[in-house]
């Protein structure tokens, strides 16, 4: 179950970050940076990045998946 949550948090983070990067085109179209931040914070597909990131931090802080991170990185 913990591994499934770990994978889910990574998938949510990647999807959300992809949309945040895609919406960077709004800056080219004349949005100010504050307007851009307001816009991405109002979109659910961008907010799932924060949900996935927080879930990932919680799982890593528990220490249950630290060995998995060690195996991936080394």
N, C-alpha and C positions, 0 to 999 in steps of 0.2 A: 504494500500500500504506500509506503514511504517513497519507494522508487517511482511509483506512478505519479505521486504528487510532485516529485522532483522534475520528472520529465514534463508534466503539465505546466509547471511554473516556467520552465525554459521555453516551452512552446508559446505560452501567453506573452512572455517578455519579447520574444522574437517577432511575433505578429504585431504587437503594439508598437514596438520600435520601428518596424517597417512602415506603419502608417504615419508615425511621427516624422520619419524621414521623407516620405512621399509628400506630406503636407508642407514641407519646407519650400515647395514651389510657391506657396502663398506669399512668401517674402519677396519673391521676384515680381509677383503681380501687384505689389504696392502695399501690402499689409505691413504695419509696424511690428516690432518684435512683441510688444505688449498685446496687440491684437492677435498675433499668432499664438501666444500662450493662452489667451482667453479661448481661442477657437479650439485648440487641441485639448484643453481641459473640459470642453463641453461635449466632446465626441467620445462615445463609449468605446470605440475601437482603439482610441489612444489611451484611455484609462486602464485598459486591460494590461498595458505594459507595467503600470504601477502595481496592480494586483499581483501579477506574476513575479515582479521583482521583490515585493514584500514577502510573498510566500517563499521565494527562494532564500531570502535572508533568514526567515524563521526556521526553515529546514536546515540550513547550514549552522545556525546558532545552536540548534539542539545537539549538534555533534554527531548525528546519526549517519550523515552522508559525507562526513569529512574524508573518510578513507576512499570513497568513490571519487571525490574531487582530486585526491592525491593520485589515484590510479589514472585518471584522465590526463592530468597535467604532467605526470612524470613517466 
